[in-house]
Amino acid sequence: MNNLPDINQEWTLFLDRDGVINAEKKEDYVLSWQEFHFLPGVKESLALLNPLFKRIVVVTNQKCIGKGLLTVDGLHTIHTNMLREIQERGGRIDKIYFCPDLSDDSPNRKPAPGMAFQAKEDFSDIDFSKSIMIGNKLSDMAFGKNTGMYTIFVATTNPEIPFPHPLVDARFDDLYHATKALTKA
């Protein structure tokens, strides 16, 4: 059973990107806007989540930059187009944080909480105990738990992850179904 917290305008939503907002390429990277495809219901979901949260931020590991497969400018092009389409549908993302580091023990690479601390530095009103992390990997869930967030796992790419799970507070098929539950629609 998913016991969701009572959220209000003091809350922050942290979202992973690949596998939550857009289709994840199995064992590969989204390297251009042409390869970026929104998952079903995501733009509608972000419009519904917009008035619910004070802040909505994306935290995404982007090892492809560290590997030289994508430039920071190329990533910005993808994100600029993504944000435009989200805003056109009434949604918003306040800021996108990404970690290009190759090292799995980087302080900014999920599950390490570095990107959460970057967000807190930019938005001092973020309270991690009033934050939700939505992701499709256990590293996303550990990222949330490492800062005291409520975690929601979406089973878009890793449906084999068991639930209940110590890192997962709630589980849904995708962002759309999580949004329906959060908005009580």
Phi, psi and omega in degrees: 000136179266107175265101183274147178288157173279108183261155175215189185294358176274350188273154176242140176251123173256130180237137165286163180262289185294124181091352176242306179269316183234162178297133178272137176272119183299125179056027181208182184235151170279112188249000178203165178297327179296333180268354182271123180227119177300140172287154181303134175081357186292313182296320176297318180299315181294328175294321179289326181281336184311306182284349185279328188243143176292319180229142171229119181231153177252136175235117187222129171285130180228068180300337181301332178289313178299330178278355180079015181274339182214140177271163175299320177299320177297320177295318178298323177297314177302312184291324177299314178294318178300311181297320179300313181294323178295315181293323178299334180263007176094009178261178176204154167227123185287326179196151177244127176249136179223151179242112179273358189296142178278327185288127179292344179259018175299140179292346180257352183270125177302136020274357177297149189272012186308316181293330175294319179291327174298317179297318180296325178293320179284325182233089188296343181279358177294129176242113184298333178285350174239049180223150177237135173250124175247125180207172183246009180226156177295333176295327175293319180294319178295322175304312179298312181296326180296344178241005177084021179276160168282136185245137175236120178266130173251129189270041182291321185238343183230061184294347181284348179296125184288154173220129009290154179218141184300336180268351189246121177274327179211156183221136177221165180295323184196180181298323180301312181290326175295320179297316179302319180289318181294324180270359181054034180275000000 
